[in-house]
Structure formats: C-alpha cells, structure tokens
Amino acid sequence: MFKYYFEQVHNVEVWPIISLSIFFVFFVGLIVYVYKINKGHISHMEQLPLKENEEDFLNEINGSTHE
C-alpha cells in the first residue's frame, strides 16, 4: 500500500539521504558541544543537588563567602 504512494512522490530517493544527514550533523554537533563546554560550568551544575542549604547556593551565585 505505501509502496504505491512512495512511487508517486517525485525524488523520493533523496529523503533518506537528507534524514541521515540531519541525524549525523545533530550528533556530531552534540559531540562538539560536549567537548567545548566550560568545565567550570559543569562542575558548578553537578554540585547543585548537593548544596546543604539555600544560603550556600546564594553565596556562591553572588560570589560572597562570609562564614
């Protein structure tokens, strides 16, 4: 049934190539992003769930450390 519809579409053979290209470009871009992201930002984000209270979190954001 679908074979009939696909036979009627002009240039149907190009769509799988376009889909593969988009898939490949997305994942290559994602890999580049992961390697270029700021390591300090990653370290900060991974510590957020472990903060003991909101005051520590706010002090870190503001850059003040009064203990």
A tleap script that builds the chain and sets N, CA, C and O, in Angstrom:
source leaprc.protein.ff14SB
mol = sequence {
  NMET PHE LYS TYR TYR PHE GLU GLN VAL HIE
  ASN VAL GLU VAL TRP PRO ILE ILE SER LEU
  SER ILE PHE PHE VAL PHE PHE VAL GLY LEU
  ILE VAL TYR VAL TYR LYS ILE ASN LYS GLY
  HIE ILE SER HIE MET GLU GLN LEU PRO LEU
  LYS GLU ASN GLU GLU ASP PHE LEU ASN GLU
  ILE ASN GLY SER THR HIE CGLU
}
set mol.1.N position { 0.815 -1.188 0.000 }
set mol.1.CA position { 0.000 0.000 0.000 }
set mol.1.C position { 0.864 1.260 0.000 }
set mol.1.O position { 0.664 2.142 -0.834 }
set mol.2.N position { 1.823 1.356 0.923 }
set mol.2.CA position { 2.668 2.537 0.984 }
set mol.2.C position { 3.612 2.610 -0.215 }
set mol.2.O position { 4.026 3.692 -0.633 }
set mol.3.N position { 3.940 1.452 -0.754 }
set mol.3.CA position { 4.827 1.425 -1.910 }
set mol.3.C position { 4.216 2.221 -3.065 }
set mol.3.O position { 4.927 2.920 -3.787 }
set mol.4.N position { 2.931 2.113 -3.230 }
set mol.4.CA position { 2.259 2.851 -4.295 }
set mol.4.C position { 2.384 4.360 -4.078 }
set mol.4.O position { 2.676 5.106 -5.013 }
set mol.5.N position { 2.164 4.798 -2.854 }
set mol.5.CA position { 2.258 6.231 -2.560 }
set mol.5.C position { 3.680 6.746 -2.750 }
set mol.5.O position { 3.879 7.831 -3.296 }
set mol.6.N position { 4.658 5.984 -2.309 }
set mol.6.CA position { 6.050 6.416 -2.446 }
set mol.6.C position { 6.502 6.438 -3.903 }
set mol.6.O position { 7.348 7.248 -4.282 }
set mol.7.N position { 5.950 5.565 -4.702 }
set mol.7.CA position { 6.292 5.580 -6.128 }
set mol.7.C position { 5.779 6.844 -6.810 }
set mol.7.O position { 6.349 7.281 -7.809 }
set mol.8.N position { 4.724 7.424 -6.290 }
set mol.8.CA position { 4.137 8.617 -6.885 }
set mol.8.C position { 4.839 9.912 -6.466 }
set mol.8.O position { 4.651 10.950 -7.101 }
set mol.9.N position { 5.636 9.857 -5.417 }
set mol.9.CA position { 6.326 11.052 -4.919 }
set mol.9.C position { 7.558 11.295 -5.771 }
set mol.9.O position { 8.353 10.389 -6.018 }
set mol.10.N position { 7.700 12.527 -6.211 }
set mol.10.CA position { 8.851 12.900 -7.038 }
set mol.10.C position { 10.094 13.027 -6.152 }
set mol.10.O position { 10.026 13.633 -5.083 }
set mol.11.N position { 11.219 12.467 -6.579 }
set mol.11.CA position { 12.502 12.499 -5.858 }
set mol.11.C position { 12.419 11.875 -4.461 }
set mol.11.O position { 13.016 12.390 -3.516 }
set mol.12.N position { 11.697 10.794 -4.333 }
set mol.12.CA position { 11.546 10.151 -3.034 }
set mol.12.C position { 12.873 9.566 -2.542 }
set mol.12.O position { 13.053 9.412 -1.334 }
set mol.13.N position { 13.787 9.240 -3.423 }
set mol.13.CA position { 15.052 8.621 -3.020 }
set mol.13.C position { 15.983 9.585 -2.306 }
set mol.13.O position { 16.954 9.146 -1.690 }
set mol.14.N position { 15.719 10.884 -2.366 }
set mol.14.CA position { 16.591 11.852 -1.727 }
set mol.14.C position { 16.254 12.027 -0.238 }
set mol.14.O position { 17.118 12.451 0.529 }
set mol.15.N position { 15.033 11.716 0.188 }
set mol.15.CA position { 14.626 11.934 1.578 }
set mol.15.C position { 15.400 11.099 2.590 }
set mol.15.O position { 15.738 11.624 3.651 }
set mol.16.N position { 15.699 9.834 2.324 }
set mol.16.CA position { 16.530 9.092 3.298 }
set mol.16.C position { 17.925 9.690 3.444 }
set mol.16.O position { 18.496 9.659 4.534 }
set mol.17.N position { 18.476 10.225 2.377 }
set mol.17.CA position { 19.798 10.856 2.447 }
set mol.17.C position { 19.727 12.124 3.295 }
set mol.17.O position { 20.619 12.384 4.103 }
set mol.18.N position { 18.679 12.902 3.114 }
set mol.18.CA position { 18.506 14.116 3.910 }
set mol.18.C position { 18.320 13.756 5.384 }
set mol.18.O position { 18.898 14.411 6.251 }
set mol.19.N position { 17.538 12.746 5.677 }
set mol.19.CA position { 17.307 12.321 7.063 }
set mol.19.C position { 18.601 11.860 7.718 }
set mol.19.O position { 18.884 12.223 8.860 }
set mol.20.N position { 19.380 11.069 7.009 }
set mol.20.CA position { 20.655 10.603 7.544 }
set mol.20.C position { 21.600 11.772 7.776 }
set mol.20.O position { 22.318 11.795 8.775 }
set mol.21.N position { 21.609 12.733 6.874 }
set mol.21.CA position { 22.478 13.900 7.019 }
set mol.21.C position { 22.103 14.718 8.249 }
set mol.21.O position { 22.980 15.138 9.004 }
set mol.22.N position { 20.822 14.946 8.456 }
set mol.22.CA position { 20.370 15.702 9.632 }
set mol.22.C position { 20.734 14.956 10.912 }
set mol.22.O position { 21.209 15.566 11.871 }
set mol.23.N position { 20.517 13.654 10.935 }
set mol.23.CA position { 20.860 12.825 12.082 }
set mol.23.C position { 22.351 12.913 12.388 }
set mol.23.O position { 22.737 13.098 13.541 }
set mol.24.N position { 23.181 12.782 11.372 }
set mol.24.CA position { 24.633 12.808 11.532 }
set mol.24.C position { 25.105 14.173 12.014 }
set mol.24.O position { 25.912 14.252 12.939 }
set mol.25.N position { 24.617 15.248 11.404 }
set mol.25.CA position { 25.023 16.598 11.784 }
set mol.25.C position { 24.610 16.902 13.225 }
set mol.25.O position { 25.378 17.522 13.962 }
set mol.26.N position { 23.431 16.485 13.634 }
set mol.26.CA position { 22.979 16.719 15.000 }
set mol.26.C position { 23.918 16.070 16.006 }
set mol.26.O position { 24.334 16.724 16.963 }
set mol.27.N position { 24.259 14.808 15.815 }
set mol.27.CA position { 25.085 14.114 16.794 }
set mol.27.C position { 26.537 14.569 16.751 }
set mol.27.O position { 27.198 14.593 17.789 }
set mol.28.N position { 27.044 14.924 15.594 }
set mol.28.CA position { 28.396 15.488 15.542 }
set mol.28.C position { 28.414 16.834 16.261 }
set mol.28.O position { 29.352 17.129 17.001 }
set mol.29.N position { 27.383 17.653 16.049 }
set mol.29.CA position { 27.285 18.923 16.756 }
set mol.29.C position { 27.181 18.737 18.258 }
set mol.29.O position { 27.777 19.500 19.017 }
set mol.30.N position { 26.442 17.745 18.693 }
set mol.30.CA position { 26.308 17.456 20.117 }
set mol.30.C position { 27.647 17.032 20.719 }
set mol.30.O position { 27.985 17.451 21.826 }
set mol.31.N position { 28.397 16.222 20.017 }
set mol.31.CA position { 29.715 15.798 20.500 }
set mol.31.C position { 30.657 16.995 20.600 }
set mol.31.O position { 31.395 17.119 21.577 }
set mol.32.N position { 30.642 17.869 19.607 }
set mol.32.CA position { 31.484 19.071 19.642 }
set mol.32.C position { 31.079 19.947 20.827 }
set mol.32.O position { 31.944 20.469 21.530 }
set mol.33.N position { 29.780 20.114 21.054 }
set mol.33.CA position { 29.300 20.923 22.177 }
set mol.33.C position { 29.789 20.363 23.511 }
set mol.33.O position { 30.233 21.117 24.376 }
set mol.34.N position { 29.711 19.056 23.677 }
set mol.34.CA position { 30.124 18.426 24.932 }
set mol.34.C position { 31.612 18.640 25.182 }
set mol.34.O position { 32.012 18.875 26.322 }
set mol.35.N position { 32.432 18.565 24.152 }
set mol.35.CA position { 33.866 18.752 24.344 }
set mol.35.C position { 34.257 20.209 24.538 }
set mol.35.O position { 35.296 20.482 25.138 }
set mol.36.N position { 33.462 21.152 24.052 }
set mol.36.CA position { 33.811 22.567 24.157 }
set mol.36.C position { 33.149 23.283 25.318 }
set mol.36.O position { 33.482 24.439 25.579 }
set mol.37.N position { 32.226 22.647 26.028 }
set mol.37.CA position { 31.514 23.316 27.114 }
set mol.37.C position { 32.494 23.646 28.238 }
set mol.37.O position { 33.467 22.929 28.468 }
set mol.38.N position { 32.215 24.738 28.925 }
set mol.38.CA position { 33.052 25.211 30.010 }
set mol.38.C position { 33.042 24.191 31.156 }
set mol.38.O position { 31.979 23.870 31.687 }
set mol.39.N position { 34.197 23.691 31.530 }
set mol.39.CA position { 34.291 22.671 32.577 }
set mol.39.C position { 33.892 23.233 33.945 }
set mol.39.O position { 33.380 22.495 34.786 }
set mol.40.N position { 34.119 24.530 34.176 }
set mol.40.CA position { 33.700 25.149 35.427 }
set mol.40.C position { 32.190 25.141 35.570 }
set mol.40.O position { 31.666 24.935 36.665 }
set mol.41.N position { 31.495 25.364 34.475 }
set mol.41.CA position { 30.025 25.335 34.496 }
set mol.41.C position { 29.527 23.929 34.828 }
set mol.41.O position { 28.583 23.771 35.602 }
set mol.42.N position { 30.147 22.928 34.255 }
set mol.42.CA position { 29.770 21.541 34.541 }
set mol.42.C position { 30.005 21.218 36.012 }
set mol.42.O position { 29.161 20.594 36.656 }
set mol.43.N position { 31.142 21.638 36.542 }
set mol.43.CA position { 31.451 21.393 37.947 }
set mol.43.C position { 30.433 22.076 38.849 }
set mol.43.O position { 29.978 21.490 39.831 }
set mol.44.N position { 30.076 23.307 38.521 }
set mol.44.CA position { 29.083 24.041 39.313 }
set mol.44.C position { 27.721 23.329 39.268 }
set mol.44.O position { 27.073 23.162 40.302 }
set mol.45.N position { 27.299 22.921 38.095 }
set mol.45.CA position { 25.998 22.288 37.945 }
set mol.45.C position { 25.930 20.926 38.646 }
set mol.45.O position { 24.878 20.546 39.161 }
set mol.46.N position { 27.044 20.195 38.667 }
set mol.46.CA position { 26.996 18.880 39.301 }
set mol.46.C position { 26.960 18.991 40.817 }
set mol.46.O position { 26.549 18.044 41.488 }
set mol.47.N position { 27.379 20.120 41.373 }
set mol.47.CA position { 27.351 20.309 42.818 }
set mol.47.C position { 26.021 20.865 43.328 }
set mol.47.O position { 25.769 20.825 44.532 }
set mol.48.N position { 25.174 21.377 42.453 }
set mol.48.CA position { 23.926 21.991 42.887 }
set mol.48.C position { 23.035 21.072 43.722 }
set mol.48.O position { 22.512 21.526 44.740 }
set mol.49.N position { 22.836 19.822 43.355 }
set mol.49.CA position { 21.953 18.977 44.178 }
set mol.49.C position { 22.539 18.668 45.556 }
set mol.49.O position { 21.811 18.229 46.446 }
set mol.50.N position { 23.834 18.889 45.745 }
set mol.50.CA position { 24.484 18.525 46.995 }
set mol.50.C position { 24.610 19.690 47.967 }
set mol.50.O position { 25.114 19.514 49.076 }
set mol.51.N position { 24.164 20.869 47.572 }
set mol.51.CA position { 24.240 22.031 48.462 }
set mol.51.C position { 23.394 21.769 49.704 }
set mol.51.O position { 22.283 21.246 49.619 }
set mol.52.N position { 23.946 22.146 50.869 }
set mol.52.CA position { 23.238 21.858 52.111 }
set mol.52.C position { 22.033 22.758 52.331 }
set mol.52.O position { 21.004 22.309 52.835 }
set mol.53.N position { 22.156 24.020 51.960 }
set mol.53.CA position { 21.006 24.894 52.131 }
set mol.53.C position { 21.030 26.001 51.076 }
set mol.53.O position { 21.993 26.139 50.322 }
set mol.54.N position { 19.991 26.756 51.040 }
set mol.54.CA position { 19.844 27.790 50.017 }
set mol.54.C position { 20.846 28.921 50.207 }
set mol.54.O position { 21.252 29.548 49.228 }
set mol.55.N position { 21.251 29.195 51.437 }
set mol.55.CA position { 22.204 30.277 51.702 }
set mol.55.C position { 23.547 30.001 51.027 }
set mol.55.O position { 24.145 30.904 50.441 }
set mol.56.N position { 24.021 28.761 51.107 }
set mol.56.CA position { 25.267 28.408 50.418 }
set mol.56.C position { 25.137 28.627 48.921 }
set mol.56.O position { 26.061 29.108 48.265 }
set mol.57.N position { 23.996 28.273 48.401 }
set mol.57.CA position { 23.757 28.438 46.966 }
set mol.57.C position { 23.772 29.914 46.579 }
set mol.57.O position { 24.403 30.292 45.591 }
set mol.58.N position { 23.082 30.747 47.350 }
set mol.58.CA position { 23.027 32.175 47.048 }
set mol.58.C position { 24.388 32.836 47.223 }
set mol.58.O position { 24.738 33.725 46.447 }
set mol.59.N position { 25.158 32.426 48.217 }
set mol.59.CA position { 26.506 32.972 48.402 }
set mol.59.C position { 27.396 32.639 47.221 }
set mol.59.O position { 28.197 33.469 46.790 }
set mol.60.N position { 27.264 31.450 46.702 }
set mol.60.CA position { 28.087 31.067 45.560 }
set mol.60.C position { 27.705 31.851 44.317 }
set mol.60.O position { 28.569 32.246 43.535 }
set mol.61.N position { 26.430 32.071 44.138 }
set mol.61.CA position { 25.989 32.848 42.969 }
set mol.61.C position { 26.490 34.285 43.062 }
set mol.61.O position { 26.979 34.839 42.078 }
set mol.62.N position { 26.369 34.887 44.240 }
set mol.62.CA position { 26.769 36.270 44.423 }
set mol.62.C position { 28.283 36.445 44.543 }
set mol.62.O position { 28.787 37.562 44.425 }
set mol.63.N position { 28.997 35.373 44.772 }
set mol.63.CA position { 30.443 35.436 44.873 }
set mol.63.C position { 30.926 35.841 46.244 }
set mol.63.O position { 32.121 36.068 46.431 }
set mol.64.N position { 30.051 35.936 47.188 }
set mol.64.CA position { 30.470 36.305 48.547 }
set mol.64.C position { 30.574 35.051 49.400 }
set mol.64.O position { 29.741 34.148 49.319 }
set mol.65.N position { 31.596 35.021 50.202 }
set mol.65.CA position { 31.788 33.881 51.094 }
set mol.65.C position { 32.034 34.410 52.503 }
set mol.65.O position { 33.179 34.602 52.913 }
set mol.66.N position { 30.960 34.642 53.233 }
set mol.66.CA position { 31.098 35.018 54.631 }
set mol.66.C position { 30.680 33.846 55.478 }
set mol.66.O position { 29.563 33.343 55.366 }
set mol.67.N position { 31.581 33.420 56.319 }
set mol.67.CA position { 31.296 32.244 57.147 }
set mol.67.C position { 31.293 32.608 58.595 }
set mol.67.O position { 31.071 31.747 59.447 }
savepdb mol mol.pdb
quit
